[in-house]
Amino acid sequence: MVNRGNRLRYVMWIVLAGVVALLAALIVAIAMDIQISTATSATILAACGVISAALVVGSRALAQQPVRTDQAADSGQVTDPSAGNISNWMFLADAYVERREFESAERFYRRAADAGHVPAMARLGEVLYELGRDDEAAYYRDKARELGG
């Protein structure tokens, strides 16, 4: 899910890549003895400095944004501190499913589902169907559907 904070991070990385490309072009021009005025070089370096400072300030402001629990509950986002592990759990569970090791996949999908990850609930339901636990599978599939997954 791409939320506002993630979009801002992507924009910041793109802008940073632009700054790096601009500085690289300046270095190449200097190395190839292309005539660039001192004023132009100074302007490019000043612009890169200002943009870099803005990126630092923006990243610090982004890091200090509080998580609104009411928004997270409504949108299905996870506010648990272990949320960074959810992508790892999903990756491991998906790998176990590919190997048809459904018991192991269940363990990791369940961890993510218990943390509130809606897609994990849906996938847990699929794995539970494979394991023949239809009632429990239906519960997780219905819960995921209710939460919009």
Backbone torsions as a table, in degrees:
resi	resn	phi	psi	omega
1	MET	NA	131.2	179.8
2	VAL	-101.9	107.7	177.6
3	ASN	-98.6	-177.7	-175.8
4	ARG	-59.4	-41.4	-179.8
5	GLY	-64.5	-40.7	178.5
6	ASN	-66.3	-40.9	178.2
7	ARG	-60.0	-41.8	179.0
8	LEU	-63.3	-39.9	177.3
9	ARG	-62.1	-43.7	179.3
10	TYR	-61.5	-43.3	178.8
11	VAL	-62.3	-42.0	179.9
12	MET	-62.2	-40.8	178.5
13	TRP	-65.9	-39.2	179.3
14	ILE	-65.6	-43.4	178.4
15	VAL	-63.6	-41.9	178.1
16	LEU	-61.8	-40.2	176.9
17	ALA	-62.2	-38.1	176.9
18	GLY	-63.8	-40.8	177.9
19	VAL	-63.0	-44.8	179.3
20	VAL	-62.0	-42.6	179.0
21	ALA	-63.5	-40.1	178.8
22	LEU	-63.8	-44.4	177.7
23	LEU	-65.8	-38.7	178.2
24	ALA	-63.2	-41.1	178.3
25	ALA	-63.1	-39.3	178.2
26	LEU	-64.5	-43.2	179.0
27	ILE	-64.0	-43.5	178.4
28	VAL	-62.4	-42.8	179.7
29	ALA	-61.7	-41.2	178.7
30	ILE	-67.2	-42.3	-179.2
31	ALA	-64.7	-30.7	-178.5
32	MET	-91.7	10.0	-180.0
33	ASP	58.1	35.4	174.7
34	ILE	-79.9	133.2	-176.3
35	GLN	-73.1	114.3	175.6
36	ILE	-125.8	131.5	-178.5
37	SER	-67.7	155.9	178.2
38	THR	-62.2	-38.1	179.8
39	ALA	-64.0	-40.9	179.1
40	THR	-65.4	-45.6	178.4
41	SER	-60.2	-44.3	-179.8
42	ALA	-64.4	-39.0	178.8
43	THR	-64.5	-44.3	179.4
44	ILE	-62.4	-47.0	179.9
45	LEU	-64.3	-39.6	178.3
46	ALA	-65.0	-42.5	178.5
47	ALA	-62.2	-43.0	178.5
48	CYS	-62.9	-39.2	178.2
49	GLY	-64.9	-43.9	179.6
50	VAL	-65.1	-44.3	179.5
51	ILE	-63.3	-43.0	178.8
52	SER	-62.2	-42.0	178.0
53	ALA	-63.2	-40.7	178.0
54	ALA	-63.6	-38.4	177.9
55	LEU	-64.5	-41.0	178.9
56	VAL	-64.2	-47.3	179.3
57	VAL	-62.2	-43.1	179.6
58	GLY	-63.7	-40.5	-179.1
59	SER	-68.7	-35.9	177.2
60	ARG	-68.9	-39.9	177.7
61	ALA	-64.9	-38.8	179.1
62	LEU	-65.4	-38.8	-179.4
63	ALA	-68.2	-25.2	-177.3
64	GLN	-94.1	2.5	179.4
65	GLN	-68.2	127.9	178.0
66	PRO	-74.0	148.4	175.8
67	VAL	-85.0	125.9	177.7
68	ARG	-87.9	113.0	-176.3
69	THR	-68.3	-30.7	178.8
70	ASP	-66.9	-38.0	178.4
71	GLN	-68.1	-41.5	-177.9
72	ALA	-65.3	-39.1	-179.7
73	ALA	-66.7	-37.2	179.9
74	ASP	-72.1	-35.0	-174.2
75	SER	-93.1	-4.6	179.8
76	GLY	82.4	7.8	177.8
77	GLN	-75.4	157.6	-176.8
78	VAL	-99.0	132.5	178.9
79	THR	-110.0	0.2	179.9
80	ASP	-65.0	140.8	179.0
81	PRO	-60.1	-23.4	-179.9
82	SER	-82.3	10.1	-176.5
83	ALA	-58.4	-28.6	177.4
84	GLY	-64.0	-24.6	179.4
85	ASN	-81.7	-17.0	-174.7
86	ILE	-59.6	-44.2	179.6
87	SER	-63.2	-35.2	176.8
88	ASN	-66.7	-43.7	179.1
89	TRP	-62.0	-42.2	179.5
90	MET	-64.1	-42.0	179.2
91	PHE	-61.0	-47.2	179.7
92	LEU	-63.2	-44.8	-179.5
93	ALA	-62.0	-42.9	178.0
94	ASP	-60.8	-40.0	178.8
95	ALA	-64.3	-40.4	177.8
96	TYR	-65.8	-36.9	178.1
97	VAL	-63.4	-43.1	178.5
98	GLU	-59.4	-32.6	179.2
99	ARG	-89.3	3.1	179.7
100	ARG	61.8	31.1	175.4
101	GLU	-99.6	75.8	-169.8
102	PHE	-68.6	-31.3	178.9
103	GLU	-64.0	-42.9	178.5
104	SER	-68.3	-39.7	178.3
105	ALA	-62.2	-40.0	179.9
106	GLU	-57.4	-42.6	-177.1
107	ARG	-58.6	-44.7	-176.8
108	PHE	-78.4	-37.4	175.1
109	TYR	-62.5	-38.2	-178.7
110	ARG	-65.3	-40.0	177.6
111	ARG	-58.7	-47.5	-179.2
112	ALA	-66.6	-40.3	179.7
113	ALA	-65.1	-40.8	178.7
114	ASP	-65.2	-24.8	176.7
115	ALA	-83.2	-2.2	176.5
116	GLY	99.3	10.6	-178.5
117	HIS	-80.3	110.8	-173.0
118	VAL	-64.0	-46.1	178.2
119	PRO	-59.8	-31.5	177.2
120	ALA	-65.8	-35.2	177.8
121	MET	-62.6	-44.2	-180.0
122	ALA	-64.2	-44.2	-179.5
123	ARG	-69.4	-34.5	175.5
124	LEU	-61.1	-40.8	176.4
125	GLY	-59.4	-41.7	179.0
126	GLU	-64.0	-42.6	-179.8
127	VAL	-66.2	-40.9	179.2
128	LEU	-64.1	-35.0	173.5
129	TYR	-61.3	-42.2	178.9
130	GLU	-62.6	-32.0	179.8
131	LEU	-85.0	-0.5	177.4
132	GLY	81.5	15.5	180.0
133	ARG	-102.8	70.6	-170.3
134	ASP	-63.5	-39.3	-178.3
135	ASP	-65.0	-45.9	178.8
136	GLU	-66.6	-37.1	178.4
137	ALA	-62.3	-44.2	-179.9
138	ALA	-62.2	-38.0	178.9
139	TYR	-59.5	-49.5	-177.3
140	TYR	-69.7	-36.7	177.7
141	ARG	-65.0	-42.8	178.6
142	ASP	-64.9	-40.9	179.5
143	LYS	-63.5	-41.9	178.1
144	ALA	-64.1	-41.4	179.7
145	ARG	-63.7	-41.4	178.6
146	GLU	-61.4	-37.2	-177.5
147	LEU	-87.2	2.1	174.3
148	GLY	92.6	22.6	-178.2
149	GLY	-100.4	NA	NA
